[in-house]
Amino acid sequence: MKDVQKNPWGEKKLYGICIHPRYGGWFAIRGVLIFPDVQVPSLEQKLPVDCVSTDEKKIQLLNRFNFHWQDWTYRDIIDVEERYSEEQMQYFATPPAERFELLGLTK
């Protein structure tokens, strides 16, 4: 990973992760809209906040996300202001095909 100076994974394929400066991993980017014909040359590009600032923490984050994502611990790699509720965690931990039943709805 290019944000880690000492890559402990070698050529192993890893997935990157977004961490919000206030919510840590307790948020999701659910979609992106791309308008290829819309141009705004005056729009200033801002660099993201590096809220996971040490290599040690970045390595810990990437290991947690790539190899232990189901325990949710990567989401708390930094101190957060707000987390998902127990109900939200139960919903997202439920396979999509079983969510209607969880919500008391029928297909």
The first five atom37 places (N, CA, C, CB, O) and aatype in JSON, in Angstrom:
{
  "aatype": [12, 11, 3, 19, 5, 11, 2, 14, 17, 7, 6, 11, 11, 10, 18, 7, 9, 4, 9, 8, 14, 1, 18, 7, 7, 17, 13, 0, 9, 1, 7, 19, 10, 9, 13, 14, 3, 19, 5, 19, 14, 15, 10, 6, 5, 11, 10, 14, 19, 3, 4, 19, 15, 16, 3, 6, 11, 11, 9, 5, 10, 10, 2, 1, 13, 2, 13, 8, 17, 5, 3, 17, 16, 18, 1, 3, 9, 9, 3, 19, 6, 6, 1, 18, 15, 6, 6, 5, 12, 5, 18, 13, 0, 16, 14, 14, 0, 6, 1, 13, 6, 10, 10, 7, 10, 16, 11],
  "atom_mask": [
    [1, 1, 1, 1, 1],
    [1, 1, 1, 1, 1],
    [1, 1, 1, 1, 1],
    [1, 1, 1, 1, 1],
    [1, 1, 1, 1, 1],
    [1, 1, 1, 1, 1],
    [1, 1, 1, 1, 1],
    [1, 1, 1, 1, 1],
    [1, 1, 1, 1, 1],
    [1, 1, 1, 0, 1],
    [1, 1, 1, 1, 1],
    [1, 1, 1, 1, 1],
    [1, 1, 1, 1, 1],
    [1, 1, 1, 1, 1],
    [1, 1, 1, 1, 1],
    [1, 1, 1, 0, 1],
    [1, 1, 1, 1, 1],
    [1, 1, 1, 1, 1],
    [1, 1, 1, 1, 1],
    [1, 1, 1, 1, 1],
    [1, 1, 1, 1, 1],
    [1, 1, 1, 1, 1],
    [1, 1, 1, 1, 1],
    [1, 1, 1, 0, 1],
    [1, 1, 1, 0, 1],
    [1, 1, 1, 1, 1],
    [1, 1, 1, 1, 1],
    [1, 1, 1, 1, 1],
    [1, 1, 1, 1, 1],
    [1, 1, 1, 1, 1],
    [1, 1, 1, 0, 1],
    [1, 1, 1, 1, 1],
    [1, 1, 1, 1, 1],
    [1, 1, 1, 1, 1],
    [1, 1, 1, 1, 1],
    [1, 1, 1, 1, 1],
    [1, 1, 1, 1, 1],
    [1, 1, 1, 1, 1],
    [1, 1, 1, 1, 1],
    [1, 1, 1, 1, 1],
    [1, 1, 1, 1, 1],
    [1, 1, 1, 1, 1],
    [1, 1, 1, 1, 1],
    [1, 1, 1, 1, 1],
    [1, 1, 1, 1, 1],
    [1, 1, 1, 1, 1],
    [1, 1, 1, 1, 1],
    [1, 1, 1, 1, 1],
    [1, 1, 1, 1, 1],
    [1, 1, 1, 1, 1],
    [1, 1, 1, 1, 1],
    [1, 1, 1, 1, 1],
    [1, 1, 1, 1, 1],
    [1, 1, 1, 1, 1],
    [1, 1, 1, 1, 1],
    [1, 1, 1, 1, 1],
    [1, 1, 1, 1, 1],
    [1, 1, 1, 1, 1],
    [1, 1, 1, 1, 1],
    [1, 1, 1, 1, 1],
    [1, 1, 1, 1, 1],
    [1, 1, 1, 1, 1],
    [1, 1, 1, 1, 1],
    [1, 1, 1, 1, 1],
    [1, 1, 1, 1, 1],
    [1, 1, 1, 1, 1],
    [1, 1, 1, 1, 1],
    [1, 1, 1, 1, 1],
    [1, 1, 1, 1, 1],
    [1, 1, 1, 1, 1],
    [1, 1, 1, 1, 1],
    [1, 1, 1, 1, 1],
    [1, 1, 1, 1, 1],
    [1, 1, 1, 1, 1],
    [1, 1, 1, 1, 1],
    [1, 1, 1, 1, 1],
    [1, 1, 1, 1, 1],
    [1, 1, 1, 1, 1],
    [1, 1, 1, 1, 1],
    [1, 1, 1, 1, 1],
    [1, 1, 1, 1, 1],
    [1, 1, 1, 1, 1],
    [1, 1, 1, 1, 1],
    [1, 1, 1, 1, 1],
    [1, 1, 1, 1, 1],
    [1, 1, 1, 1, 1],
    [1, 1, 1, 1, 1],
    [1, 1, 1, 1, 1],
    [1, 1, 1, 1, 1],
    [1, 1, 1, 1, 1],
    [1, 1, 1, 1, 1],
    [1, 1, 1, 1, 1],
    [1, 1, 1, 1, 1],
    [1, 1, 1, 1, 1],
    [1, 1, 1, 1, 1],
    [1, 1, 1, 1, 1],
    [1, 1, 1, 1, 1],
    [1, 1, 1, 1, 1],
    [1, 1, 1, 1, 1],
    [1, 1, 1, 1, 1],
    [1, 1, 1, 1, 1],
    [1, 1, 1, 1, 1],
    [1, 1, 1, 1, 1],
    [1, 1, 1, 0, 1],
    [1, 1, 1, 1, 1],
    [1, 1, 1, 1, 1],
    [1, 1, 1, 1, 1]
  ],
  "atom_positions": [
    [[0.86, -1.17, 0.0], [0.0, 0.0, 0.0], [0.9, 1.23, 0.0], [-0.97, 0.0, 1.23], [1.88, 1.31, 0.74]],
    [[0.55, 2.17, -0.82], [1.43, 3.33, -0.99], [1.48, 4.26, 0.22], [1.0, 4.12, -2.19], [2.42, 5.04, 0.34]],
    [[0.52, 4.19, 1.11], [0.53, 5.06, 2.29], [1.31, 4.47, 3.46], [-0.89, 5.34, 2.73], [1.44, 5.11, 4.51]],
    [[1.83, 3.26, 3.28], [2.62, 2.6, 4.32], [4.06, 2.52, 3.84], [2.05, 1.16, 4.65], [4.34, 1.97, 2.77]],
    [[4.98, 3.07, 4.62], [6.38, 3.11, 4.22], [7.02, 1.73, 4.17], [7.15, 3.98, 5.17], [7.73, 1.41, 3.21]],
    [[6.77, 0.9, 5.18], [7.36, -0.44, 5.25], [6.25, -1.47, 5.0], [8.06, -0.68, 6.63], [5.55, -1.87, 5.93]],
    [[6.09, -1.89, 3.76], [5.04, -2.79, 3.35], [5.31, -4.22, 3.86], [4.91, -2.79, 1.82], [6.22, -4.88, 3.36]],
    [[4.55, -4.69, 4.85], [4.78, -6.04, 5.38], [4.1, -7.15, 4.57], [4.3, -6.11, 6.81], [4.26, -8.32, 4.9]],
    [[3.35, -6.81, 3.53], [2.56, -7.78, 2.79], [3.2, -8.24, 1.49], [1.23, -7.21, 2.5], [2.71, -9.18, 0.86]],
    [[4.27, -7.6, 1.06], [4.9, -7.96, -0.21], [3.96, -7.7, -1.37], [0.0, 0.0, 0.0], [3.42, -6.6, -1.5]],
    [[3.76, -8.7, -2.21], [2.9, -8.56, -3.4], [1.46, -8.98, -3.13], [3.47, -9.39, -4.55], [0.65, -9.01, -4.06]],
    [[1.14, -9.31, -1.89], [-0.22, -9.76, -1.56], [-1.24, -8.67, -1.87], [-0.3, -10.16, -0.06], [-1.0, -7.5, -1.57]],
    [[-2.37, -9.05, -2.47], [-3.43, -8.11, -2.83], [-4.2, -7.72, -1.58], [-4.37, -8.72, -3.89], [-4.73, -8.57, -0.88]],
    [[-4.26, -6.41, -1.3], [-5.03, -5.88, -0.18], [-6.04, -4.87, -0.69], [-4.1, -5.25, 0.88], [-5.84, -4.25, -1.74]],
    [[-7.11, -4.7, 0.04], [-8.09, -3.68, -0.26], [-7.87, -2.49, 0.66], [-9.53, -4.24, -0.11], [-7.63, -2.66, 1.86]],
    [[-7.95, -1.3, 0.1], [-7.84, -0.09, 0.89], [-9.14, 0.21, 1.62], [0.0, 0.0, 0.0], [-10.17, -0.42, 1.35]],
    [[-9.09, 1.16, 2.53], [-10.26, 1.48, 3.35], [-10.29, 2.98, 3.64], [-10.24, 0.68, 4.68], [-9.24, 3.59, 3.87]],
    [[-11.48, 3.57, 3.62], [-11.67, 4.97, 4.01], [-11.95, 5.03, 5.51], [-12.84, 5.62, 3.19], [-12.74, 4.24, 6.04]],
    [[-11.3, 5.96, 6.17], [-11.58, 6.22, 7.58], [-11.94, 7.7, 7.71], [-10.36, 5.85, 8.5], [-11.16, 8.58, 7.33]],
    [[-13.11, 7.95, 8.24], [-13.59, 9.33, 8.41], [-12.95, 9.93, 9.66], [-15.16, 9.37, 8.51], [-12.83, 9.24, 10.67]],
    [[-12.53, 11.2, 9.62], [-11.86, 11.8, 10.78], [-12.74, 11.89, 12.04], [-11.39, 13.17, 10.41], [-12.2, 11.95, 13.14]],
    [[-14.07, 11.91, 11.89], [-14.96, 11.97, 13.06], [-15.65, 10.64, 13.35], [-16.0, 13.04, 12.86], [-15.93, 10.32, 14.51]],
    [[-15.93, 9.85, 12.31], [-16.72, 8.63, 12.48], [-15.91, 7.35, 12.28], [-17.88, 8.64, 11.53], [-16.46, 6.26, 12.34]],
    [[-14.62, 7.48, 12.04], [-13.78, 6.3, 11.84], [-14.31, 5.47, 10.69], [0.0, 0.0, 0.0], [-14.53, 5.99, 9.59]],
    [[-14.53, 4.19, 10.93], [-15.08, 3.3, 9.92], [-16.58, 3.14, 10.02], [0.0, 0.0, 0.0], [-17.16, 2.28, 9.36]],
    [[-17.21, 3.97, 10.84], [-18.66, 3.86, 11.06], [-19.44, 4.73, 10.1], [-19.0, 4.23, 12.5], [-20.26, 5.55, 10.53]],
    [[-19.19, 4.57, 8.82], [-19.93, 5.26, 7.77], [-19.74, 4.44, 6.51], [-19.43, 6.75, 7.58], [-18.92, 3.53, 6.48]],
    [[-20.48, 4.76, 5.47], [-20.32, 4.04, 4.2], [-20.53, 5.0, 3.05], [-21.31, 2.85, 4.1], [-21.35, 5.91, 3.12]],
    [[-19.78, 4.79, 2.01], [-19.99, 5.5, 0.75], [-20.81, 4.55, -0.1], [-18.61, 5.93, 0.03], [-20.29, 3.54, -0.59]],
    [[-22.08, 4.84, -0.28], [-23.0, 3.91, -0.93], [-23.08, 4.07, -2.45], [-24.37, 4.08, -0.35], [-23.61, 3.21, -3.14]],
    [[-22.54, 5.17, -2.96], [-22.6, 5.35, -4.41], [-21.83, 6.57, -4.85], [0.0, 0.0, 0.0], [-21.47, 7.43, -4.04]],
    [[-21.58, 6.63, -6.13], [-20.85, 7.75, -6.72], [-21.54, 8.08, -8.03], [-19.33, 7.41, -6.94], [-21.88, 7.19, -8.81]],
    [[-21.74, 9.35, -8.28], [-22.26, 9.81, -9.57], [-21.12, 10.48, -10.32], [-23.47, 10.8, -9.38], [-20.42, 11.34, -9.78]],
    [[-20.94, 10.1, -11.57], [-19.88, 10.67, -12.39], [-20.53, 11.34, -13.59], [-18.85, 9.58, -12.84], [-21.31, 10.73, -14.32]],
    [[-20.18, 12.6, -13.78], [-20.68, 13.37, -14.9], [-19.49, 13.74, -15.78], [-21.44, 14.64, -14.42], [-18.86, 14.78, -15.55]],
    [[-19.16, 12.93, -16.76], [-17.93, 13.15, -17.53], [-17.92, 14.47, -18.31], [-17.73, 12.01, -18.49], [-16.84, 14.99, -18.63]],
    [[-19.09, 15.02, -18.62], [-19.12, 16.26, -19.4], [-19.19, 17.51, -18.54], [-20.29, 16.23, -20.34], [-19.22, 18.62, -19.08]],
    [[-19.21, 17.36, -17.22], [-19.25, 18.5, -16.32], [-17.83, 18.8, -15.86], [-20.2, 18.24, -15.1], [-17.16, 17.94, -15.29]],
    [[-17.39, 19.99, -16.11], [-16.03, 20.4, -15.75], [-16.12, 21.67, -14.9], [-15.15, 20.63, -17.02], [-16.88, 22.58, -15.22]],
    [[-15.35, 21.73, -13.83], [-15.29, 22.9, -12.97], [-13.82, 23.2, -12.72], [-16.08, 22.68, -11.62], [-13.28, 22.8, -11.68]],
    [[-13.16, 23.88, -13.64], [-11.72, 24.12, -13.51], [-11.34, 24.91, -12.27], [-11.23, 24.83, -14.72], [-10.2, 24.81, -11.81]],
    [[-12.25, 25.7, -11.74], [-11.92, 26.51, -10.56], [-12.09, 25.75, -9.25], [-12.78, 27.76, -10.54], [-11.77, 26.27, -8.18]],
    [[-12.6, 24.52, -9.32], [-12.81, 23.74, -8.11], [-11.47, 23.3, -7.55], [-13.72, 22.52, -8.4], [-10.67, 22.65, -8.24]],
    [[-11.23, 23.65, -6.31], [-9.96, 23.31, -5.65], [-10.02, 21.9, -5.09], [-9.63, 24.32, -4.53], [-10.94, 21.56, -4.34]],
    [[-9.04, 21.08, -5.45], [-8.97, 19.72, -4.91], [-8.29, 19.79, -3.55], [-8.2, 18.76, -5.88], [-7.19, 20.33, -3.41]],
    [[-8.95, 19.23, -2.55], [-8.38, 19.2, -1.2], [-7.9, 17.79, -0.9], [-9.42, 19.66, -0.15], [-8.57, 16.81, -1.21]],
    [[-6.73, 17.7, -0.29], [-6.22, 16.41, 0.12], [-7.0, 15.91, 1.33], [-4.71, 16.5, 0.45], [-7.4, 16.71, 2.17]],
    [[-7.23, 14.6, 1.43], [-7.95, 14.08, 2.59], [-7.13, 14.23, 3.87], [-8.32, 12.62, 2.37], [-5.9, 14.26, 3.83]],
    [[-7.83, 14.3, 4.99], [-7.18, 14.37, 6.29], [-6.57, 13.0, 6.59], [-8.21, 14.78, 7.42], [-7.22, 11.98, 6.43]],
    [[-5.32, 12.99, 7.0], [-4.66, 11.74, 7.37], [-4.92, 11.47, 8.84], [-3.12, 11.8, 7.08], [-4.09, 11.77, 9.7]],
    [[-6.08, 10.89, 9.14], [-6.47, 10.69, 10.53], [-5.88, 9.4, 11.12], [-7.99, 10.66, 10.65], [-5.95, 9.18, 12.33]],
    [[-5.31, 8.54, 10.28], [-4.57, 7.36, 10.75], [-3.12, 7.65, 10.39], [-5.11, 5.98, 10.08], [-2.63, 7.26, 9.33]],
    [[-2.45, 8.35, 11.28], [-1.21, 9.03, 10.9], [0.08, 8.23, 11.03], [-1.07, 10.23, 11.7], [1.1, 8.65, 10.49]],
    [[0.07, 7.09, 11.72], [1.33, 6.34, 11.85], [1.28, 5.08, 10.99], [1.61, 5.97, 13.34], [0.21, 4.52, 10.75]],
    [[2.45, 4.64, 10.54], [2.52, 3.39, 9.78], [1.99, 2.22, 10.6], [3.96, 3.11, 9.34], [1.29, 1.36, 10.07]],
    [[2.32, 2.2, 11.87], [1.86, 1.11, 12.74], [0.34, 1.0, 12.74], [2.37, 1.32, 14.17], [-0.21, -0.09, 12.61]],
    [[-0.35, 2.16, 12.89], [-1.81, 2.17, 12.89], [-2.37, 1.8, 11.52], [-2.33, 3.54, 13.32], [-3.38, 1.1, 11.43]],
    [[-1.72, 2.28, 10.44], [-2.18, 1.96, 9.09], [-2.06, 0.46, 8.82], [-1.38, 2.76, 8.04], [-2.95, -0.14, 8.22]],
    [[-0.97, -0.14, 9.26], [-0.79, -1.59, 9.08], [-1.84, -2.34, 9.89], [0.65, -2.01, 9.52], [-2.43, -3.31, 9.4]],
    [[-2.07, -1.91, 11.11], [-3.09, -2.53, 11.95], [-4.47, -2.41, 11.29], [-3.11, -1.87, 13.36], [-5.23, -3.37, 11.25]],
    [[-4.78, -1.23, 10.76], [-6.06, -0.99, 10.08], [-6.21, -1.91, 8.87], [-6.17, 0.48, 9.65], [-7.24, -2.57, 8.71]],
    [[-5.19, -1.95, 8.02], [-5.29, -2.76, 6.81], [-5.36, -4.25, 7.14], [-4.09, -2.49, 5.9], [-6.07, -4.99, 6.46]],
    [[-4.66, -4.7, 8.15], [-4.76, -6.1, 8.58], [-6.16, -6.41, 9.1], [-3.71, -6.41, 9.65], [-6.75, -7.43, 8.74]],
    [[-6.67, -5.53, 9.95], [-8.02, -5.75, 10.49], [-9.06, -5.77, 9.38], [-8.37, -4.66, 11.52], [-9.93, -6.64, 9.36]],
    [[-8.98, -4.8, 8.45], [-9.98, -4.7, 7.39], [-9.89, -5.88, 6.42], [-9.81, -3.39, 6.64], [-10.92, -6.44, 6.03]],
    [[-8.69, -6.25, 6.02], [-8.53, -7.29, 5.01], [-8.67, -8.71, 5.54], [-7.21, -7.15, 4.38], [-9.12, -9.6, 4.81]],
    [[-8.31, -8.94, 6.8], [-8.26, -10.3, 7.31], [-9.24, -10.59, 8.45], [-6.89, -10.61, 7.76], [-9.48, -11.75, 8.77]],
    [[-9.8, -9.54, 9.07], [-10.7, -9.73, 10.22], [-11.89, -8.77, 10.15], [-9.94, -9.52, 11.55], [-12.39, -8.33, 11.19]],
    [[-12.35, -8.46, 8.94], [-13.39, -7.44, 8.77], [-14.68, -7.79, 9.49], [-13.68, -7.24, 7.31], [-15.43, -6.88, 9.87]],
    [[-14.97, -9.07, 9.7], [-16.23, -9.45, 10.32], [-16.32, -9.12, 11.79], [-16.46, -10.9, 10.13], [-17.42, -9.13, 12.36]],
    [[-15.18, -8.83, 12.45], [-15.26, -8.49, 13.87], [-15.45, -6.98, 14.1], [-14.0, -8.96, 14.59], [-15.55, -6.53, 15.25]],
    [[-15.49, -6.2, 13.02], [-15.79, -4.77, 13.04], [-14.71, -3.9, 13.71], [-17.09, -4.55, 13.74], [-14.89, -2.69, 13.79]],
    [[-13.62, -4.47, 14.19], [-12.64, -3.68, 14.96], [-11.91, -2.64, 14.13], [-11.63, -4.6, 15.59], [-11.44, -1.64, 14.68]],
    [[-11.82, -2.83, 12.81], [-11.16, -1.82, 11.98], [-11.88, -0.48, 12.06], [-11.09, -2.29, 10.52], [-11.26, 0.56, 11.86]],
    [[-13.16, -0.5, 12.35], [-13.95, 0.74, 12.4], [-13.53, 1.67, 13.54], [-15.43, 0.4, 12.54], [-13.75, 2.87, 13.47]],
    [[-12.93, 1.1, 14.57], [-12.53, 1.88, 15.74], [-11.02, 2.11, 15.8], [-12.99, 1.18, 17.01], [-10.45, 2.22, 16.89]],
    [[-10.37, 2.18, 14.66], [-8.92, 2.38, 14.63], [-8.54, 3.75, 15.2], [-8.39, 2.25, 13.18], [-7.42, 3.95, 15.66]],
    [[-9.47, 4.69, 15.16], [-9.29, 6.0, 15.79], [-10.46, 6.21, 16.75], [-9.21, 7.17, 14.72], [-11.46, 5.48, 16.68]],
    [[-10.35, 7.19, 17.64], [-11.47, 7.54, 18.51], [-12.57, 8.13, 17.65], [-11.03, 8.55, 19.62], [-12.32, 8.97, 16.79]],
    [[-13.81, 7.68, 17.87], [-14.92, 8.12, 17.04], [-15.97, 8.85, 17.87], [-15.55, 6.94, 16.32], [-16.09, 8.62, 19.08]],
    [[-16.73, 9.72, 17.22], [-17.8, 10.46, 17.88], [-19.09, 9.66, 17.97], [-18.05, 11.77, 17.16], [-19.86, 9.8, 18.92]],
    [[-19.32, 8.82, 16.96], [-20.59, 8.1, 16.9], [-20.37, 6.78, 16.17], [-21.68, 8.94, 16.2], [-19.6, 6.72, 15.21]],
    [[-21.05, 5.74, 16.62], [-20.97, 4.42, 16.01], [-22.36, 4.0, 15.54], [-20.38, 3.37, 17.0], [-23.36, 4.64, 15.88]],
    [[-22.4, 2.92, 14.77], [-23.69, 2.34, 14.41], [-24.39, 1.87, 15.68], [-23.51, 1.16, 13.4], [-23.73, 1.48, 16.65]],
    [[-25.7, 1.91, 15.68], [-26.48, 1.37, 16.8], [-26.42, -0.16, 16.73], [-27.97, 1.88, 16.76], [-26.0, -0.72, 15.72]],
    [[-26.83, -0.8, 17.81], [-26.88, -2.27, 17.82], [-27.78, -2.78, 16.7], [-27.38, -2.8, 19.19], [-27.48, -3.79, 16.05]],
    [[-28.89, -2.07, 16.47], [-29.82, -2.47, 15.41], [-29.16, -2.37, 14.04], [-31.08, -1.6, 15.46], [-29.34, -3.25, 13.19]],
    [[-28.41, -1.3, 13.81], [-27.71, -1.15, 12.53], [-26.68, -2.26, 12.34], [-27.03, 0.22, 12.43], [-26.57, -2.84, 11.26]],
    [[-25.93, -2.56, 13.39], [-24.92, -3.61, 13.29], [-25.58, -4.96, 13.0], [-24.08, -3.69, 14.58], [-25.07, -5.73, 12.19]],
    [[-26.69, -5.24, 13.66], [-27.39, -6.5, 13.4], [-27.89, -6.54, 11.96], [-28.58, -6.68, 14.39], [-27.77, -7.57, 11.3]],
    [[-28.44, -5.44, 11.47], [-28.94, -5.38, 10.1], [-27.81, -5.65, 9.1], [-29.58, -4.01, 9.82], [-27.96, -6.49, 8.21]],
    [[-26.68, -4.94, 9.23], [-25.58, -5.09, 8.27], [-24.85, -6.42, 8.42], [-24.6, -3.95, 8.43], [-24.2, -6.87, 7.48]],
    [[-24.95, -7.06, 9.58], [-24.34, -8.38, 9.77], [-25.23, -9.5, 9.23], [-24.03, -8.61, 11.25], [-24.78, -10.64, 9.1]],
    [[-26.47, -9.18, 8.93], [-27.43, -10.16, 8.4], [-27.28, -10.26, 6.89], [-28.88, -9.78, 8.79], [-27.23, -9.23, 6.21]],
    [[-27.21, -11.47, 6.35], [-27.15, -11.6, 4.89], [-28.35, -10.9, 4.23], [-27.11, -13.09, 4.48], [-29.46, -10.97, 4.76]],
    [[-28.14, -10.24, 3.1], [-29.23, -9.5, 2.45], [-30.52, -10.31, 2.27], [-28.77, -9.02, 1.11], [-31.61, -9.75, 2.43]],
    [[-30.42, -11.57, 1.94], [-31.62, -12.39, 1.72], [-32.44, -12.58, 3.0], [-31.22, -13.75, 1.17], [-33.61, -12.93, 2.92]],
    [[-31.84, -12.34, 4.17], [-32.54, -12.54, 5.44], [-32.99, -11.23, 6.1], [-31.65, -13.3, 6.4], [-33.57, -11.24, 7.19]],
    [[-32.73, -10.11, 5.46], [-33.03, -8.82, 6.09], [-34.52, -8.51, 6.16], [-32.34, -7.72, 5.34], [-34.95, -7.86, 7.1]],
    [[-35.32, -8.96, 5.17], [-36.76, -8.73, 5.26], [-37.33, -9.4, 6.5], [-37.47, -9.26, 4.0], [-38.14, -8.81, 7.21]],
    [[-36.89, -10.62, 6.78], [-37.35, -11.33, 7.97], [-36.91, -10.61, 9.24], [-36.82, -12.78, 7.96], [-37.69, -10.47, 10.18]],
    [[-35.67, -10.15, 9.26], [-35.17, -9.4, 10.41], [-36.03, -8.17, 10.7], [-33.7, -8.98, 10.18], [-36.29, -7.85, 11.85]],
    [[-36.47, -7.5, 9.65], [-37.27, -6.28, 9.8], [-38.75, -6.57, 10.03], [-37.11, -5.4, 8.56], [-39.55, -5.66, 10.21]],
    [[-39.11, -7.85, 10.03], [-40.52, -8.2, 10.23], [-41.34, -8.0, 8.98], [0.0, 0.0, 0.0], [-42.56, -7.87, 9.05]],
    [[-40.7, -7.97, 7.84], [-41.36, -7.8, 6.56], [-41.34, -9.12, 5.79], [-40.69, -6.66, 5.74], [-40.49, -9.97, 6.03]],
    [[-42.25, -9.28, 4.88], [-42.23, -10.45, 4.02], [-42.03, -10.0, 2.59], [-43.54, -11.29, 4.17], [-42.38, -8.88, 2.22]],
    [[-41.46, -10.87, 1.8], [-41.23, -10.55, 0.39], [-42.53, -10.58, -0.39], [-40.23, -11.52, -0.23], [-42.53, -10.33, -1.6]]
  ]
}
